[in-house]
Amino acid sequence: HQLSSMHISSTQPEAMEEDEPLFSNLDLFLFTLIAGLIIYWFMSRKKAEPIPEFKQAPSTRETSFIEKMKKTGRNIVVFYGSQTGTGEEFANRLSKDAQRYGMKGMAADPEEYDMCELSRLAEIDNSLAIFCMATYGEGDPTDNAQDFYDWLQESDGELNGVNYTVFALGNKTYEHYNAMGAYVDKRLEELGAKRVFDLGMGDDDGNLEEDFVTWREQFWPAMCEHFGVEASGEDSSIRQYELKEHNDINMNKVYTGEFGCLKSFETQKPPFDAKNPFLAPVIVNRKLNKAGNRHLMHLEVDITGSKIRYESGDHVAVYPTNDTAIVNKLGQILGVDLDTVISLNNLDEESNKKHPFPCPTTYRTALTHYLDIIHPPRTNVLYELAQYATDPKDQENMRKMASSAPEGKALYQSFVLEDNRNILAILEDLPSLRPPIDHLCELMPRLQARYYSIASSSKVHPNSIHICAVLVEYTTKTGRLTKGVATTWLKNKLVADNGHKSTVPMYIRKSQFRLPFKASNPVIMVGPGTGIAPFMGFIQERGWLKEQGKEVGETVLYFGCRHKNEDYLYQEDLEEAEKTGVITKLNVAFSRDQEQKVYVQHLLRTNKEDLWRQIHTDNAHIYICGDARNMARDVQTAFYEIAEELGGMTRTQATDYIKKLMTKGRYSQDVWS
């Protein structure tokens, strides 16, 4: 009614008399009334919303690692930048080591502490900061080290008197091998800190564990010399957690697979992230390949009502669970009731990490949801469990594998890594080894989220996320069938399972893999195999932009697979997109359909004139997705050769030319090894 009155009063006769006021009294009265009501509504609305409790509570978490170290008599702090948990694992091992050398260490997540306090480390006698820094993506810091990285870049702080060393975790197949670790090492020195031991370089493409063990075995003696301390010789296992069994606990207080808050899988509240994933129902799960002995799959999960936003090129992270058959076998071999409710409580009461995984929970839940029982165990696990082997030969071999002696390294390489033995296989093959299950659970690393390139565009599919994956399955040298944790779990996510909806715990990780800001720029996409995933999103988005009437540049795809009739993924969609002009040129390499193998890099060379024009003249953006070890390298070499031949450059100039494209964001890679 009020609105209609306003409407009537605002349609005054156009020819007003000079002395008639612009607003009549009625207008002013109504205007004041409405303004008053709006203000009243705002004020009452503000009052009605109670301040959430968590904001009122004063933060009990100590953000000063210096104060914490002083309070607990520690002199070594080990910071970790970790995306998949390995950096954190190494940091924990180093902080535990300190005890053996009569020192006290603490592992610390830089995200939880105020890093500008680093300069105060000199206040603590014989102090040392160790940094275990992983590199993620294209030479980037891990999510938890992003703020620390920003601080290092902007800081002009004085770090005089601060002792440090860095161990870097990376993978040689990537362009920016160990960029983050190397940067931290160099930058701390520039800020005046003192490097007390050389930068360690860990290569996950080779043997990361061996690199770490070798570095660590040289590092500690050097530290003893530096600080003038002697190793206590106490090489026995030091427990970090103590077991508490709960006999009469209310099952509502027991974790059943959720991560952050208890019952967060039952009552889901946004925002959703790594600690609070969204349970997305699976709405499509179909096999993509028509034949062949592999299983390639396309899944769609529903994010309606979750407030989750994503862009083409982002990654979806999913939390898988372990195979129940393996979990049950572990329970049997160790003679344990897996449904016992337990807590593992940190013996160091000052630690921010109260439990190794959410507690209280059951052994079954821990082994299913929280612990990585499939990867071959690291040497420290073998070392700590050795004491439980009743056969002296087994004990000796397990300890030997954890040493840096050439014989021990070779044994670990063959028995654990090459034979691909997980913890169950080790227990089966060493019948004298039957450790207490709680110590095993303490030592196992956490089961990590798996990242997949999103195969859809949110412009076309705002309420669903598409995943394209290949089932990992192979037989090891010991004749055991090994199945990939996440892909096996995804394959079994049927749309309706006994009337229940299958769900996937997930969240989004933003990436730098983005379509050009200007739609008129040409796009060159190279994605063989499941590397096609992000390009399905790109193609959908370019099609949508075209429908919006935008001027869209050339969209060229290079796809590759083994056989046209077997694993040509999304064939119908791609051919349709070419027919409608969304893809301007579709190039497909079928590697095994003829005598000589043909790969995407061969097709790039065939189309070199077009490519050079698109890149050099038309400002094209190049995208590469898929295998880092061979494909991404070979494709990059093909681009070097094209620049040499058609740009009249030397190899050095061609390399610089492509590197410049990378710096400008015109050559992007989303690769894995």
C-alpha positions in Angstrom: 0.0 0.0 0.0 2.8 2.4 0.9 4.6 1.7 -2.3 1.5 2.3 -4.4 0.9 5.7 -2.6 4.4 6.6 -3.4 3.9 5.6 -7.0 0.7 7.7 -7.3 2.3 10.8 -5.6 5.3 10.6 -7.8 3.2 10.9 -11.0 2.4 14.6 -10.6 1.1 16.6 -13.5 4.1 17.6 -15.6 3.1 21.3 -15.9 3.7 22.4 -12.3 3.0 25.9 -11.1 6.1 27.8 -10.1 5.2 28.2 -6.4 4.0 24.6 -5.9 6.6 22.8 -3.6 8.5 19.9 -5.3 7.3 17.5 -2.5 3.8 17.8 -1.1 3.3 17.3 2.7 1.9 13.9 2.1 5.1 13.0 0.2 7.3 14.2 3.0 5.2 12.4 5.6 5.3 9.1 3.7 9.0 9.5 3.0 9.8 10.1 6.7 7.6 7.2 7.7 9.3 4.8 5.3 12.8 6.0 6.2 11.9 5.6 9.9 10.6 2.1 9.3 13.7 1.1 7.4 16.0 2.5 10.1 13.9 0.7 12.8 14.0 -2.6 10.8 17.8 -2.3 10.5 18.3 -1.5 14.2 16.0 -4.3 15.4 17.6 -6.7 12.9 21.1 -5.9 14.2 20.0 -6.5 17.8 18.2 -9.7 17.0 21.4 -11.3 15.7 23.3 -12.6 18.7 27.1 -12.4 18.2 28.3 -15.9 17.6 29.9 -17.3 20.7 33.2 -18.3 19.2 34.0 -14.6 18.5 33.5 -13.6 22.1 35.8 -16.2 23.6 39.3 -14.9 24.0 41.8 -16.8 21.9 43.4 -19.4 24.1 45.8 -20.5 21.4 49.3 -19.0 21.8 50.3 -17.3 18.6 53.8 -16.5 19.9 56.0 -19.5 19.3 58.8 -17.6 21.2 56.7 -17.4 24.3 55.7 -21.0 24.0 59.3 -22.1 23.5 60.4 -20.1 26.6 57.6 -21.5 28.7 58.3 -25.1 27.8 62.1 -24.9 27.7 62.5 -25.6 24.0 65.4 -24.4 21.8 64.5 -25.9 18.4 61.4 -25.0 16.3 60.7 -26.9 13.1 58.3 -25.1 10.8 56.6 -27.0 7.9 55.1 -25.9 4.6 53.1 -29.0 3.7 50.3 -29.7 1.2 50.1 -33.5 1.4 51.4 -34.1 4.9 55.0 -35.2 4.1 56.6 -31.9 5.1 54.6 -32.0 8.4 55.7 -35.7 8.9 59.4 -34.7 8.4 59.1 -31.8 10.8 57.6 -34.1 13.5 60.5 -36.5 13.0 63.1 -33.8 13.4 61.5 -32.3 16.5 61.4 -35.8 18.0 65.1 -36.3 17.1 66.0 -33.2 19.1 65.3 -35.3 22.3 68.0 -37.8 21.3 70.5 -34.9 21.4 69.6 -33.5 24.7 67.6 -30.7 23.1 63.9 -29.9 23.0 62.0 -29.3 19.8 58.6 -28.5 18.6 57.0 -28.8 15.2 55.0 -25.7 14.2 52.6 -24.8 11.4 53.6 -21.2 10.3 49.9 -20.5 9.7 49.2 -20.8 13.4 52.0 -18.5 14.6 53.1 -14.9 14.2 56.1 -15.3 11.9 57.4 -11.8 12.3 58.5 -13.0 15.8 61.3 -14.9 14.1 63.8 -12.1 14.9 63.2 -12.9 18.6 64.6 -16.4 18.3 68.0 -15.0 19.3 66.6 -14.4 22.8 66.7 -18.2 23.4 70.1 -19.8 24.0 71.4 -22.3 21.5 68.2 -21.9 19.4 67.6 -23.0 15.9 64.8 -22.8 13.4 64.4 -25.7 10.9 62.2 -25.2 7.8 60.7 -28.3 6.0 59.3 -26.5 3.0 57.4 -28.2 0.2 56.8 -26.6 -3.2 53.3 -26.8 -4.7 52.0 -26.2 -8.2 54.1 -23.9 -10.3 56.8 -23.2 -7.8 54.3 -21.9 -5.3 54.2 -22.1 -1.5 51.8 -24.7 0.1 48.5 -23.2 1.4 49.7 -23.2 5.0 52.9 -21.3 4.1 51.4 -18.6 1.9 51.3 -16.0 4.6 54.9 -16.8 5.7 56.0 -16.5 2.1 54.2 -13.1 1.7 55.9 -11.9 5.0 59.3 -13.0 3.7 58.8 -11.1 0.5 57.7 -7.9 2.2 59.8 -8.1 5.3 62.9 -5.9 5.8 63.2 -7.3 9.4 66.6 -8.0 10.9 67.1 -11.6 11.6 70.6 -11.2 13.1 71.5 -13.9 15.6 68.9 -16.4 14.2 70.2 -19.8 13.3 68.4 -21.7 10.6 68.5 -24.6 8.1 66.1 -25.7 5.4 65.1 -29.0 4.0 63.2 -28.6 0.7 60.6 -31.1 -0.6 59.9 -31.2 -4.3 59.9 -33.2 -7.5 62.5 -32.9 -10.3 59.9 -33.5 -13.0 58.5 -30.1 -12.4 59.7 -26.9 -13.9 60.2 -25.1 -10.6 62.0 -27.9 -8.6 62.1 -27.0 -4.9 61.5 -23.3 -5.6 59.9 -22.6 -2.2 62.7 -24.3 -0.1 65.4 -22.6 -2.1 63.7 -19.2 -1.8 63.3 -19.5 2.0 66.9 -20.6 2.3 68.2 -17.6 0.3 65.8 -15.0 1.7 66.5 -15.8 5.4 70.2 -15.3 4.7 69.4 -11.9 3.0 67.5 -10.9 6.1 70.6 -11.5 8.2 69.9 -15.0 9.6 72.8 -17.5 9.8 72.6 -20.7 7.8 74.1 -23.4 10.1 73.7 -26.3 7.7 73.3 -26.6 3.9 70.0 -26.6 2.2 68.7 -30.2 1.8 67.0 -31.1 -1.5 64.4 -33.8 -1.4 63.2 -35.2 -4.8 59.9 -37.2 -4.8 60.6 -38.3 -8.3 63.6 -40.2 -7.0 63.5 -41.3 -3.4 62.4 -38.5 -1.1 62.8 -40.7 2.0 66.4 -41.5 1.2 67.2 -37.8 0.5 65.7 -36.9 3.9 67.5 -39.6 5.9 70.8 -38.8 4.2 70.5 -35.1 5.0 69.3 -35.7 8.5 72.1 -38.1 9.3 74.7 -35.4 8.4 72.7 -32.6 9.9 72.5 -33.8 13.6 76.3 -34.5 14.0 76.9 -31.0 12.6 74.4 -29.5 15.1 76.1 -31.3 18.0 79.4 -29.8 17.0 77.8 -26.4 16.4 76.1 -26.3 19.8 78.8 -28.3 21.6 76.4 -31.1 22.7 76.7 -34.8 22.6 74.1 -37.3 21.4 72.6 -39.1 24.4 72.8 -42.3 22.5 69.1 -42.8 23.3 68.0 -44.4 20.2 65.1 -46.3 21.6 61.6 -45.4 20.4 60.1 -42.4 22.1 56.3 -42.4 22.2 54.5 -39.2 21.4 51.0 -40.2 22.4 49.5 -42.4 25.1 46.5 -44.7 24.6 43.2 -44.3 26.4 40.5 -46.8 25.9 36.9 -45.7 26.4 34.7 -48.4 27.7 31.4 -46.6 28.6 31.5 -43.5 26.3 28.4 -41.9 24.7 28.7 -42.8 21.0 27.5 -39.3 20.1 30.9 -38.0 21.3 32.9 -40.4 19.0 34.3 -39.3 15.6 33.1 -41.4 12.7 35.1 -39.9 9.9 34.5 -36.2 10.1 37.5 -33.8 10.4 36.8 -30.6 12.2 33.8 -30.4 14.4 32.1 -33.5 15.8 29.0 -34.3 13.8 30.0 -31.9 11.0 28.9 -34.5 8.4 25.4 -34.6 9.9 24.8 -30.9 10.2 26.6 -29.3 7.4 27.4 -25.6 7.7 29.2 -23.4 5.1 31.9 -22.2 4.4 33.3 -25.5 3.2 37.1 -26.1 3.2 39.8 -28.6 4.0 38.7 -28.9 7.7 35.0 -28.7 6.9 34.4 -30.6 3.6 30.9 -30.6 1.9 29.3 -34.0 1.4 28.3 -33.8 -2.3 25.9 -36.4 -3.6 27.1 -38.3 -6.7 24.6 -37.7 -9.5 26.5 -39.2 -12.4 29.1 -42.0 -12.5 29.8 -43.5 -15.9 32.6 -45.3 -17.7 34.2 -43.1 -20.4 36.1 -45.7 -22.5 34.4 -48.0 -24.9 36.9 -50.8 -24.7 40.4 -51.8 -23.4 41.4 -53.1 -20.0 41.5 -49.7 -18.2 38.6 -48.0 -16.4 38.3 -44.3 -17.2 35.4 -42.6 -15.5 33.3 -39.4 -15.5 31.6 -38.4 -12.2 29.4 -35.4 -11.4 28.7 -34.3 -7.9 25.9 -32.0 -6.8 26.8 -28.8 -4.9 23.3 -27.2 -4.8 22.7 -25.1 -1.7 26.4 -25.4 -0.6 27.3 -21.8 -1.5 30.4 -23.4 -3.1 31.7 -21.3 -6.0 34.3 -22.5 -8.5 35.9 -21.4 -11.8 37.2 -23.4 -14.8 40.7 -24.5 -14.0 40.2 -25.0 -10.3 40.8 -28.3 -8.5 38.3 -30.2 -6.5 39.8 -32.0 -3.4 38.1 -35.2 -2.3 38.7 -37.2 0.9 38.7 -40.9 0.1 38.4 -43.9 2.5 40.5 -47.0 2.6 39.4 -50.4 1.3 37.4 -52.2 4.1 39.0 -55.5 3.2 42.5 -54.2 4.0 41.3 -52.6 7.3 39.7 -55.9 8.4 42.9 -57.8 7.5 45.0 -55.4 9.6 42.6 -56.0 12.6 42.8 -59.8 12.1 46.6 -59.9 11.8 47.1 -57.8 14.9 44.3 -59.7 16.8 42.4 -56.5 17.7 38.7 -55.6 18.1 38.6 -52.7 15.6 35.4 -51.3 17.2 37.3 -50.4 20.5 36.8 -46.7 21.2 40.1 -45.0 21.8 41.9 -41.7 22.2 45.6 -41.1 21.5 46.6 -38.2 23.7 49.7 -36.2 23.2 52.2 -36.7 26.1 53.4 -33.1 25.5 50.5 -31.2 27.0 51.7 -27.9 25.5 51.5 -29.1 21.9 48.8 -27.6 19.7 48.3 -31.1 18.3 46.4 -32.9 21.0 45.8 -36.1 18.9 47.3 -37.6 15.7 43.8 -37.7 14.2 40.3 -36.8 15.5 39.7 -38.5 18.9 37.8 -40.3 20.5 37.2 -42.7 17.6 37.5 -46.4 16.9 40.5 -48.2 15.4 38.2 -49.0 12.5 37.4 -45.4 11.8 41.0 -44.3 12.2 42.2 -47.0 9.7 39.4 -46.3 7.3 39.1 -42.5 7.3 42.2 -40.9 8.9 45.3 -43.0 8.2 47.3 -43.7 5.1 47.7 -47.5 5.2 48.4 -48.0 1.4 51.6 -46.0 0.7 54.8 -47.9 1.5 55.8 -46.9 5.0 58.7 -44.5 5.6 61.9 -45.6 7.3 61.1 -44.1 10.7 58.0 -46.3 10.9 60.1 -49.4 10.3 62.7 -48.2 12.8 60.1 -47.5 15.6 58.3 -50.8 15.0 61.5 -52.9 14.9 61.5 -53.4 18.7 58.3 -55.5 18.4 59.8 -58.1 16.0 60.5 -61.3 18.0 62.9 -62.6 15.3 66.3 -60.8 15.8 66.9 -61.0 12.0 63.7 -59.1 11.3 64.6 -56.6 13.9 68.1 -56.1 12.4 66.8 -55.7 8.9 64.1 -53.2 9.9 66.7 -51.0 11.7 69.1 -51.4 8.8 66.5 -50.1 6.4 66.2 -47.0 8.4 69.9 -46.2 8.4 71.8 -44.4 5.7 74.3 -47.3 5.2 74.3 -48.2 1.5 73.2 -51.8 2.3 70.3 -50.5 4.4 69.2 -48.0 1.7 69.4 -50.8 -1.0 67.2 -53.1 1.2 64.6 -50.4 1.8 64.6 -49.5 -1.9 64.0 -53.1 -3.0 61.9 -54.6 -0.1 59.7 -51.6 0.5 59.6 -49.3 -2.5 60.2 -51.5 -5.6 58.1 -54.4 -4.2 55.6 -51.8 -3.2 54.8 -53.2 0.2 52.3 -51.4 2.3 52.1 -51.9 6.1 49.8 -54.9 5.7 52.2 -56.6 3.2 55.1 -56.0 5.6 53.2 -57.6 8.5 52.2 -60.5 6.3 55.9 -61.0 5.1 57.4 -60.6 8.6 55.4 -62.9 10.8 57.4 -62.2 13.9 56.4 -58.5 13.7 53.2 -57.9 15.6 53.2 -54.3 17.0 50.6 -52.9 19.3 48.0 -51.3 17.1 48.0 -48.0 18.9 51.7 -47.5 18.2 51.1 -48.4 14.6 48.3 -45.8 14.4 50.5 -43.2 16.0 53.2 -43.7 13.3 51.0 -43.9 10.2 50.8 -40.7 8.2 47.4 -39.1 7.7 45.3 -40.0 4.7 45.3 -37.0 2.4 42.8 -35.3 0.2 43.2 -36.1 -3.5 43.1 -33.2 -6.1 41.4 -33.5 -9.5 41.2 -30.8 -12.2 37.5 -29.8 -12.5 36.1 -30.9 -15.9 33.2 -28.4 -16.0 32.5 -24.7 -16.2 30.4 -23.0 -13.5 28.9 -20.7 -16.1 27.2 -23.8 -17.6 27.1 -26.1 -14.5 26.8 -23.8 -11.5 25.4 -26.6 -9.3 27.6 -29.5 -10.2 31.3 -30.3 -10.4 32.6 -32.8 -13.0 35.6 -35.1 -12.4 37.5 -37.2 -14.9 39.8 -39.9 -13.6 41.4 -43.2 -14.5 41.3 -46.2 -12.1 44.8 -47.0 -10.7 45.3 -50.8 -10.5 48.4 -52.9 -10.9 50.1 -56.1 -9.6 53.3 -55.6 -7.6 56.4 -57.8 -7.8 55.2 -59.9 -4.9 52.0 -60.7 -6.8 49.7 -58.5 -4.8 47.0 -56.5 -6.6 47.4 -52.9 -5.6 44.5 -50.5 -6.1 44.6 -46.7 -6.0 42.8 -45.5 -2.8 40.9 -42.6 -4.3 40.1 -43.9 -7.8 38.8 -47.3 -6.4 36.7 -45.4 -4.0 35.3 -43.1 -6.7 34.6 -46.0 -9.0 32.4 -47.6 -6.3 30.5 -44.4 -5.7 27.2 -45.6 -7.3 24.6 -42.9 -7.8 22.1 -44.7 -5.6 23.5 -47.3 -3.2 20.6 -49.4 -1.7 18.4 -46.4 -1.8 21.0 -44.1 -0.2 22.7 -41.4 -2.1 26.5 -41.8 -2.3 28.3 -38.8 -1.2 31.9 -37.4 -1.6 33.5 -35.2 1.0 35.0 -32.3 -1.0 36.1 -28.7 -1.1 37.6 -26.4 -3.8 41.2 -25.4 -4.2 41.7 -22.3 -6.3 44.3 -22.5 -9.1 46.2 -20.1 -11.4 45.0 -22.2 -14.4 42.7 -19.6 -15.9 41.2 -18.7 -19.3 42.5 -15.4 -20.7 40.8 -12.3 -19.4 40.1 -11.2 -23.0 37.9 -13.9 -24.7 39.2 -12.7 -28.1 42.7 -14.2 -27.3 43.3 -17.5 -29.0 43.6 -20.6 -26.7 45.9 -23.6 -27.4 45.1 -26.5 -25.1 47.3 -29.6 -24.9 45.7 -32.4 -22.8 46.2 -36.1 -23.6 44.4 -38.8 -21.5 42.7 -37.5 -18.4 44.6 -34.2 -19.0 41.5 -33.3 -21.0 39.7 -32.6 -17.7 40.1 -28.8 -17.3 39.7 -28.3 -21.0 36.2 -29.7 -20.9 35.5 -26.8 -18.6 37.3 -24.3 -20.8 35.4 -25.5 -23.9 32.1 -25.2 -22.1 33.0 -21.7 -21.0 34.1 -20.6 -24.5 30.9 -21.9 -25.9 28.9 -20.0 -23.2 30.9 -16.8 -24.0 30.0 -17.2 -27.7 26.3 -17.6 -26.8 26.6 -14.3 -24.8 27.6 -12.7 -28.1 31.2 -12.1 -27.0 34.0 -12.2 -29.6 35.8 -15.4 -28.9 39.3 -16.1 -30.3 40.5 -19.4 -31.9 40.0 -22.4 -29.5 42.4 -25.2 -30.5 42.6 -28.6 -28.7 45.4 -31.2 -28.9 44.1 -34.5 -27.3 45.8 -37.8 -27.3 44.9 -41.4 -26.4 45.9 -45.0 -27.3 43.2 -46.1 -29.7 40.3 -44.2 -31.4 37.8 -47.0 -30.7 38.9 -47.5 -27.1 39.8 -44.5 -25.0 38.9 -41.4 -27.1 37.4 -39.6 -24.1 34.4 -37.3 -24.6 34.5 -38.0 -28.3 30.9 -37.0 -29.0 31.2 -33.8 -27.0 34.4 -32.7 -28.7 33.2 -33.5 -32.2 30.0 -31.6 -31.5 32.0 -28.6 -30.2 34.0 -28.6 -33.4 30.9 -28.9 -35.5 29.3 -25.8 -33.8 32.6 -23.9 -34.1 33.3 -23.7 -30.3 36.5 -25.7 -31.0 38.1 -24.1 -34.1 40.5 -27.1 -34.6 40.4 -30.5 -33.0 43.7 -32.4 -33.2 43.8 -36.0 -31.9 46.8 -38.3 -31.7 46.0 -42.0 -31.4 49.4 -43.3 -30.2 48.8 -47.0 -31.0 46.6 -47.1 -34.0 49.6 -47.3 -36.5 53.1 -48.6 -36.7 54.9 -45.5 -35.4 53.6 -44.0 -32.2 52.0 -40.6 -32.6 51.8 -38.2 -29.6 50.4 -34.7 -29.1 53.9 -33.2 -29.5 54.1 -34.7 -33.1 50.8 -32.9 -34.0 52.2 -29.6 -32.6 55.2 -29.9 -35.0 52.8 -30.7 -37.9 50.9 -27.5 -37.2 53.9 -25.3 -36.5 53.1 -22.4 -38.8 49.6 -22.0 -37.4 50.9 -22.3 -33.8 53.7 -19.7 -34.3 51.2 -17.2 -35.8 48.8 -17.8 -32.9 51.6 -17.4 -30.3 53.8 -14.7 -31.8 51.3 -12.6 -33.6 47.9 -13.2 -32.0 48.8 -13.4 -28.3 47.6 -16.9 -27.8 47.5 -18.5 -24.3 49.0 -22.0 -24.1 47.7 -24.6 -21.5 49.2 -28.0 -20.8 47.6 -30.6 -18.6 48.5 -34.2 -17.7 51.7 -36.2 -17.1 54.7 -34.1 -16.0 57.4 -36.7 -16.4 57.3 -37.2 -20.2 54.4 -35.4 -21.9 54.8 -31.9 -20.4 58.6 -32.0 -21.1 58.2 -33.2 -24.6 55.5 -30.7 -25.4 57.7 -27.9 -24.1 60.6 -29.1 -26.2 58.3 -29.0 -29.3 57.5 -25.4 -28.5 61.2 -24.6 -28.2 61.8 -26.2 -31.6 59.0 -24.2 -33.2 60.3 -20.9 -31.8 63.8 -21.8 -33.1 62.7 -22.8 -36.6 60.0 -20.1 -37.2 61.3 -17.4 -35.0 64.9 -17.8 -36.2 66.1 -18.2 -32.6 68.9 -20.1 -30.9 67.9 -22.8 -28.3 68.8 -20.4 -25.5 66.6 -17.6 -27.0 63.8 -20.0 -27.6 64.0 -21.2 -24.0 63.9 -17.6 -22.8 61.0 -16.8 -25.1 58.8 -19.7 -23.6 60.0 -18.7 -20.1 58.8 -15.2 -20.7 55.4 -16.5 -21.8 55.3 -18.4 -18.5 56.0 -15.2 -16.5 53.3 -13.3 -18.4 50.8 -16.1 -17.6 50.5 -17.1 -21.2 52.0 -20.6 -20.8 50.3 -22.4 -17.9 50.7 -26.0 -16.7 48.5 -28.2 -14.6 50.6 -31.3 -14.4 51.2 -34.3 -12.1 53.7 -37.2 -11.9 
